[in-house]
Amino acid sequence: MQPSNSAEVLSKDGVFDQQLDDFETRIEQQTLAASVEQALQDQSILVAEAGTGTGKTIAYLVPALLSGLRTIISTGTKNLQDQLFLRDLPRVQDILGVTVKTALLKGRANYLCPHRLRIWMEEVNFVTDRDELLQIADWAEYTDTGDFSELSNISEDAPILAKVTSSNDNCLGQKCPDIAKCPLLKARQKAQKADLVVVNHHLFMADLVLKDQGFGELLPAADAVIMDEAHQIPDVASRFFGEWISSRQLQDLAGDSLAAAIQDAPDDSPLMETAEILSTGLASFRLAFGATGQRDQWDKFYPKPEVQQTIENTQHNLSELLRRLKEASVRSEDLEHCYQRAQQLNATYKKLTAELIEGQIHWVEIHKKSVSIHLTPLSVAEPFSAAIIEYDCAWVFTSATLAVGEDFSYFNGQLGLFPENCGRPVRDLLLGSSYDYSNKMLCYLPSSMPEPSNQDFTKKFIEAALPVLEASRGRAFLLFTSHRALREAAQLLEEWTDYKLYVQGDSSKRALIDGFVEDDDALLLGTSSFWQGVDIQGDDLSCVLIDKLPFASPGDPVMQSRLNALRNQGLNPFGSYQIPQAVISLKQGVGRLIRGAQDRGVLMIGDPRLKTKGYGKTFIKSLPDARYSSEISDVIQFFKADSAKAKTKKSVKTSMGNT
């Protein structure tokens, strides 16, 4: 008999309870499922925070599958996409006994481009990574999907992948001679016919804002959109509602124009020379902006004579290439497409290198080999809420970290999620975790820590961490708010301990996590990218140590502009923006510790402001209801409960005592 509602499906003696031996009935999961179901029925907006252990994936999949509505589910990362589509979705479908057409759709950089592969195979003897190119060519003969996740022998960040994938800039679209074999087009066509499509936030926003020229509307018309890991949406939306151009894009245009000319217009020496002149000149463009790693307002760079000169030179070279490509564009589809790209990039370049653009954040980021110039909106609330009205369907935003305390106004305000903006009801739902944090987690706040501005803060933090790491036998994440602190801490731990260290930057994120899990008593050190999206259950991770409250740098150009805008509105930017943002970031970091019902662990936060500042209460109120202590003896006692499982401890080197 068909169940009457989603909560019933997830209740005691419901179909999940009947079919799964390890299923636990959770009131939080039932409540979330019922709320999602209601939003789907009345086409409203639901903003729901569901604590770790709620089982939110099942809680939204059940009503989505039972609703009969065409649904888009968007997740934070490609890994979560694969997990949802390949594991969770088939499992829930099987339990419910429903047949729904489903599709997995990723961004174009995840799919082989047969056209670009063919071009590079013609030059295979001159390719640096020839062996990898030949592996890809062999795989291309039998793959059904063209999804690079099937290629386990080639790293996901291997340079060769950029050669054999398309981008918005270089894709020929419907004019491509190899379009019949295009895996991306096949994946999109399958998505158009599906009842439930799983995407990621970057892909979703690209369709919402850009409509991804070349293939028409990317995603099918939806009756419902469910956005998991929704705390990431404001940052992703800022990128897509803004504009940017980089010297790397211009470099790629020059390279592709040269390659197209060699292939299709070998007698057009002026075109080839012009492409080479643009390419060579871009090195000077990069050098004119100064040292790597800078992020600052555009008006800090534009007045410099060397910057103005290189902007003018590059504009001249780009315009000349545009003129040459226009003349040659009739000779092939590739040259025609290069001409169209040059037109678009020339217009964007002129706009973004103007003296000043009011009403948006105009800023520069300097990389090792390139410079990018950005226009970012001060707020995405207006364009995002307008897009919601255009996408006339139910919307569900869910994550473990959306509220500050019990208040959703910060998240809702970032996206304009208010009834008067969106033209429909907006409901908030706050659900705690089903885990018993009071017994599962101890929060240790060492009492001897200096203020974060103290030059010895990182050293003192590691000194305070050593007895914690000894008690936990390693098995710990150390999360930092800056790369400088990360590097200093790694150096100290290398000197003072015998633990195996896995340090961000030494290898890929996946390799670091796999190595950490494989070792029995290792330490993993990371910054912002490790504060979220890492799920390690069981004894492999028993301790998370966080150096400071994760306030974003006020010197960041985007942050700086938004703070100034809030001041101009008569608001307190620290209370209305900086604290809420830091609270949500801290919740993400803390969330790495307890990932399963059987997990236990210690959280150490080195920042004394949790106790000395009034706003510390806002942070604590937003964290799990754990037991707090400033006594290291409580940490030692906590881990003694696991002493029966203890393995041989690594020792702390005695030289530490001389510091």
N, C-alpha and C positions, 0 to 999 in steps of 0.2 A: 504493500500500500504506500502511495506517495506521501511523505511526511508533510505536515501542514505548514511548517516553517523551519527556518535554519536553526533556531535555538533548540527545537525538538530533535533535529538530526544530531546535535552535539550534546544532548542530555544523557543522563543515566538511562540505560536500556535503549538508547537511540542506535542508529545504524553503525556509527563509529564505535560505540561501546560494544556492540554485538560482534563486530568484525575484527577489532584490534585488541589483542590480549593486554597491551600495555597502555591502552587509552585511559586518560584521567579526565573526568568531568570537571570543567573549570567554569565557574560562574562568569568570570571576566570574558572568557572566549564566547560564551553564549550571548552575553550582553553586546559584545562587539558585533557578532554575526547578526543579531536582531536589528541593531542600529544600521548596519550596512544594508540589510534587506529593506528597511524602511526608506533609506535614501534612494535606493534603486526604484522602489515603488512610486515614490512621489517626486522623483527627479530633483531632489534637493541636494544640498552640499553638506557633507559630514566631515568634520575635523576631529580625529580620534587619536589620542595618545594611549597606547597599550603597552604596559610595562613588559620587560623581558619575562618570558615564560607564559605569556597569554596564549600563544598559539595563533597569532594574528593572521598568518598566511592562510591557514585553514578557515579562520573566521571570515575572511572575505571571499575565499574561493567557493565555499559552500553556497552562499546566497547568489554569487555571480553565476555559477553553473545551474542553479535551480531557477534562476529568473527568466531564462530564455532570451535575455537581452544581448545585443552585440556589445561586447565589453573589451576595452583596452586596459591591460594591467601594465603599469610602468614601474620599474625597479631602479635601484640606485646604481648598480654595476652589472657588467656582463656576466660575472660569476653568479650573481644572484638571479639573473635572467635564466641561465642554464639550470641552476638548481630548481627554480620554480617550474620551468617548462619540462625538464627531463625527469624530475623526481616527484615534486609535490603535486603538480597538476594531474598527471596520470593516476597517481595514487588516490586522490580525492574523487576523480571521475569513476574509478573502478568501484570505490566504496558506495558512491551514490547510485551507480548503475545508470549514469546518463551518458549519452553520446553527443559530443559537441565538437564541431570542427575547430581545431586550434592551430595556431601558427606562432613561430618564434621569428622575430625580426630584429636584426641588429643594424648598426650603422654601416655605411658602405666600406669603411676601412677594414671590416671583418670578413669581407668577401673577395675572392679572387676576381680580377678583371682579365678575362681571356684576351682582350685586345692588347692590353699593356704587356701581358705575358708573351704574346706572340712577337711584339716589337722587341722585347729584351732577348728572346730566344734567338732572334736574328743577329744579336750582338753578344751571344753567350760567351764567346772566347775572350771578350774584353771586359767581362763583368768580374769584379773583385770576389764576390760571394757566389762563384759559379756553381759549386757543389750544391748549395742550398737552392739555387734557381732550378737546377736539374731535378732535385727532389720535388719541388713544387710542380714542375712540369709533369713528372711521373704521376703524382697524386691527382693532378687535374684531369687525367685520363679516366679516372674511375669515381671521383667524388660525386655524390648526388647533390650536395648542398653548396659546395664551394666555400664553406665556413672554415676559416683557418683554425678554429678550435680543434679540428680533427687532426691537425699536424702537430703531434706531440714532440717531434724531434727538432722543431724550429721554435726558438724563443718568440714570445708574443711581441717583444720589442726589437726583433731582428731587423736591421736596416733593409734587407731584401724585400720585406713585405711592402714597404712604401713604393717599391718599383712596380709591383704587380697588383696594386689596388688602385682604384680610381678615387678622385676627390670631386667636390662640387666644381672645382676649377677646371679639371682636365677631363671629366667625363663627357663623352660625345652624345650621350642620351640616345634618342631614337635614331640618330644618324650613324651610330656606331656600326661598322661592318660586321662585328661579332656579337651583335645584340641577341641573336637567337640562342647563344650559349651563355648569356649573362646570368650568373647565380644571383646577383642582387635583384635583377628584374624578376626572376622566378620566385624569389622569396617574397617580393612585394606583391606579386600577383596572387600568391597563396594567401598572403595576409588580407588582401582585398576580399577573398572568398570566405574567410574564417569568421566564426562566431565569437572567438576569444583570441586576442592577439597579445603576446607578451613582448614588450619593448623595454628600453631603458630611458632614463630621463633626458639624456642628450639627444637621442633620436626623436623622442616625443616633442621636445621643444623645437627641434629643427623643423619638424612638420608644422607645428603650431605657428611658428613665426616665419620660416623661410619657404615653406611649401616645396623645398628641395627641387629646384628646377631640373627638368630633364625627364622626369617620369610622372609629372602631375602630382596630385595629392598623395602623400606617402601612406597615410593611415586610412583605413576605411571609416566611413561615417559611423559614429559610435552612439549607443544608447547610454553607456556608462563608462566612466574613466575612474580607475582605482590607482592611486599613486602611493606605493609603498616607499619607505625611507623618505617620506615627504619633507623632512627637515632640510634636505639638499636642494629642494626646488628653488628657493629664492636666489641662491648663488648661480645655479644653472640658468635660470631665467634671465638674470642680469647679463650673462654672456650673450644670449641669443636675441635679446631685445636691444642690444647695443651693436656697434660696428667696430671693426678692427682691420688693420692691414699690417703685414710684416714684410721685412726685406726677404724673408724666406719664400714668401709667395711670389715676389718679383723674380727671385733667383730661379724658382721652378718654372715660371713663365719663360724666362730667357732660355733655360735648358730645353724645355719642350719645344720652343720655337726653333731652336737650332736643330734638334733631332728631326722635326717635321720638315725643315728645309733640306736637310741632307737627304732625307728619304724621297721627298716629293718635289723639291725644287733645287736640285743640285747645282744648277747654273745660276742661282740667285745669290751671288757672293755678297752684295750689299746687305741682304737680309741676315745672312750668317754673321757678317761683321758687326752689324747693329746689335744682334743678340749677345754676342761676345762682349761688346762694349758695355752693355747694361750689366751683364754678369760681373765683369771685372770692377766696374764702378761701385757695385753694392758693397764691396769690401771696405771702401772708404766711407760709405754711408754708415756702416756699423761702427767703425772706429771713431767717427765724429761725435757719437753719443757718449763715449766714455766707458767706464769700467763695467764689467759684467755684474749682474745681480741688482742693479739699481731699478727702483720703481718710483716714479715721481710724476708730478703734474707736468703737463705739456709746456706750460709757460715757464718752467724752470730750464727747459732745453731750447725752445724756439729762438730766444733772443741771441743765442751764441752765434757769432759770425760763421764758425766752421759748420754748425748745423744748418744754418740758412743756405750756405754755399752748397753743401751736399744735397739738400732738398732740391735746390734749383738744378743741379747737375743731373740728379736722378730723374727729375721731371722731364728734362730735355731728352735724356736717353730713352725713357719710357715712351714719350711722344713720338720719337723717331722710329722706335720699334713698332708702335701702333700704325704709323704711316706705311712702313714696309710690309707689315702683315696684311693691311687692307689691300695692297696691290697683289699680294701673293695668295690671298684667301680663296680665289677661284680655282686654285690648282689641286686642292684636296680637302677632304673633310677635316683632317687634323689641323691644317693651316687655317681653315675657316674657324675652327673652334678656338685656336690660339688667338685669332683676331678678336673674337667675342670676349675672351678672357681679358685681353689687353684693354678693351673698351671699359669693361667693368672695373678692373683694377686701377685704370687711369682715373676714372671718376671718383673712386673711393680714396685714392692717393691724394688727389687735389683737395677733397673735402677734409681729410684728416690731417693734412699738413698745412691747413690754413692757420692764421695767426691765433685765433681763439674761437671756440664754439661755446656759446652760452647755453645754460640750462642742462648741460650734461657734464659728466666727469671725463675730462680730456687728459689722458695720461699715457705714459711710456713705460715699457718694460724692456730691459736690456739683457739679452741672453748671450751665451758664449759666442755664438756665430751669427746672431741675427738681432734685429730690433723690431718690436711690435708697438704700434700706436693704436690706442683704444678710445672709443667713445662709449661710456657706460651710463645708463640712465641713473639719476639720483634715486629713483624708486621704480620698481616694476609693478606696483600695485594697480595703476591705471591701465596699462596695456594688458596685464595678465587677467584682470577682472573683465576687461572688454573681450578677451579671447574666450573666457568662460561663457559669456553671453552668446558669442558666435558658435561655440560648441555647445549646442542646446541639449544637454544630457545631464545625468546624475554624476556628481563628482565626490570621490572619497579620498581624503588625505589622511594617511596613517603612518605612525612611526612610534618608536619608544621614547622620542625626545622632541616634543612640540611645545609643551607648556613650561612656563616659568612659575614655579610654585604650583598653583592651580589655575593659572591665568593663561589664556591662549591669545591675548590681544597682540603680543609681539609677532607671533607667526602669522596670524590672520591679517595684521596690518601690513606686513611685508608684501602679501599677495592681493590685498584688497578684498579679502573674503568677508564681506559684509552684505546683508540682504539688499541694501540700497545700491550697492555697486553691481551685484551679480543678478539681481532681479529674481531671486528665489530664496527660500529659507536657508539659513546656515546654522547647523547644530554643532556644538562642541561636546566631546565625550572624553572624560579622563578616567582611565582604568589603571589601577595599580598592578604590580606583578603578583603572580600566584606563588612566588617563591618566599620562603620564610627568611627574610634578610636578617632579622634580629638574631637568629641562630647560625645563619650561613655566612655572614660577613661581619668582620670587625674593621672599623675605620680608625686608623691610627694617625693622630695629629701630633707629631713630635713637638715638645714644648720649647726646645732650645733653638729653633730656627730664626735667623735674622730676617729682616724685611727683604723682599725680592730684589730691591734695588742695590743691596749690598754686593760688592764686587766678589765676595767669597761665598755667595749664596749657593752656587752649584757644588762647591767643595763641601760646604756644611750639609747640603742635601745628601750627598753620597755618604758622608760620615754617618748621618742618621740612618741611612738605608742599610748599611752593612750588617748590623745585628738583625734586621728584618730579613735580609737575604739569607743570613746564616740559619735563621729559624725556619724559613720556608724551603731551605735546601735549593736555592735558585728558583727555577720554575716561575720566573717573574718577567713582566713587562715593565720597563721604565719609560714613561712617556714625558716628553719635554715640549716646551712651548717655543723653543728656538733651536736652530741647527748649531748655533755656537755652544749652547749649553749641552746639547747632545754630544758634540765632539769632545768637550772638556770632560764630561762624565765618562765617556768611553775610555779616555786616556787614564783617568783615575782608577776605574774599575780594572783596567788591564794591569795596572801597577799593584793594586791592593788585593785582588782576588784571583782565584784559580778557575773561576767559572768560565765556561765557553761563552763568548760574546757574539751576538748577531746584531750588527749595527746597520741602521738604515744608510743606504748609499754604497755599502760594500757589495751588494748583490741585488737581484730583483726582489720585490716584496714577497712573491710566492716562494722563492728559494729560501729567504730568511725565515719565513713562517714554517716551512717544511723542515728546515734544519733545526729550528727551535723545538718543534714537537718531537723530532727523532731523538734529540739528546735528552738525558734524564734530568739535568739540573742546570739548564742554560739560562742566559739572560738575553732578552731582546730589547734593544734601545731604538726608539722611533720618535718622530715628530708627528705633525698633524695627520698624515695619511694613515697612520696606525691607530689613531684614536677612534676610528669607526671601520665597520666592514670586516673585522677580524673575529672569527668565531672559533674558539678553542675550548672544548668542554673537557671535564675530568681533571685528573691530577697534573696534566701537563702544564697547566697555568693555575697557580695558586696564589699569586700576589700581583697586584698592579700598583706601581708607585708613580705619582704625578708630581712634578716639581712645583708648578705654579698654577694659579687660576688662569685659564686660557683667554685673557683679554687680547684682542687683536691689536696690533701695533697702531697707535694713533698717527704714526708717520706714514702709513700706507696711503697712497693718493686717493683710493676709492673710499676708504674709511674716513680720511680727513675731510673730503668733500661732503660726505653724508652727515658728519658731525656738525660741520658749518651750516649745512642746510637746516638741521634741527635747531641750532641756536637761532638762526634767522626766523624760525617759526615760534620762538619764545619757549622752546622745550629744553629740558635738561638732557643732553645727549648721553651722559654717563648712565643715568637711571633708565632712560627710555630705549637706549640702543646697546650700549657697551655691556651693561650687566646682563640683559637678557641673552645677548649673543654668546657671552662667556658661559652662562649657565647651561645653555643647550650644548655647547662644545664640551663642557665638563661632564655632563650626563652621558655623552657619547663615550668619552674616555673611561669613565667608571663602569659603563656597561660592558666593557671587555671582560670583567672579572667573573661574574656569575652567569654562565650560559646554559646551565642545565639544572634540573631539580636536585641532583646529587652534589653539585659543586659547592665547595666551601673556599673561602679565601680572605686575605687581608688586603685592604685598600689603604695605602699611605699617601697623604697629601702634605707636601712640605710647606705650603704657603700659609704663614701665620695669620693672614688677613681673614681667614675663615673664622677666627676667634676674636681678632682685634678690631675689625671693622663692622659697622652696623649692617652693611650689605652682605656680610658673611652668612647671616641668617637666611637670606634669600637663596643662597647656594645650598645650604644644608637642608632647607625645606624642600628643595627640588630633587634631592638625592634619595636613594632607597632608605627605608627605616632600619638602618643598621645600628649596632652598638658602637659607641665612640669611646676612645681612650687616648690618653697622652702618655701612657706607661708602656715601655717596651716589654715589661714582664707580662702584660696581658697578651701581647703578640706571641711571645714564647709559649705561654700557656695554651693559646688558641691552637698553635700547630702541634702541641703535644698530643692533641686528640688524634692526630694522624700518625703518631710515633710508631705504631705497629707496622705501618707500611713504609717506614723511613728506610731510605737507602743510605749508603755511605756518603757522608757529607763532604763537600769540597771545603777546604779550610780557607779562612781569611789570612792573608800573608801577614806575618808579624811586623813587617816594615811599616804597616799602616799606623802602628802605635807611635811612631816617631813624628807623625805629622802634627 
